[in-house]
Every structure is written in structure tokens, then in C-alpha cells.
């Protein structure tokens, strides 16, 4: 199933986040194995849409959140997306 992420509306206090890609190389140019980057404890992404009960953040903001409370969804695009609650966001990144 292919969905346009801009047409997905989160419910209640949830936000839809487009995940940033995790680099395959370190800053020094060392290739990172998939096992090293697969289970990140903290993720960063851009909020695409928010539910009606969300008051502190808005679409377009970059946020940091924990992967423990995020629910990854496949919208049929090449990008990765996830849902999480507004209260599970750790920080807004400037």
C-alpha cells in the first residue's frame, strides 16, 4: 500500500515523523556495519503532521525522540516514518 505522508493525519496526541537516515559512514570515513546502526536508542526526524491534541510542536520542526516509544510504519515510500506521542518527544532541535 502506498500512502502520501502529507495526507496521513495522526490521532489524538500523536505526531507523524519522517526519520532522518542514519549515516553508513562515521565522520572519519569508517564504514559502519548495519548491526551498529540498526538499533539506535535515540532518533531524529522532522514532524510531518500532528494530531488535534498536540499543542507544543508543529509540522516542520526537527525533533529528537527515543525509538523505544516510536511505532515505525511503512507508507510505501522510500523514506521511513514513525508515530509517537507528543509526550515521548525528548527535544526540539534548532
Buried (B, 14 or more C-beta within 10 A) or exposed (E): EEEEBEEBEBEEBBBBBBBEEBEEEEEEEEEEEEEEEEEEEEBBBBBBBBBEEBEEBEEEBBBEBBBEBBEEBEBEEEEBBBBBBBEBBEEEEE
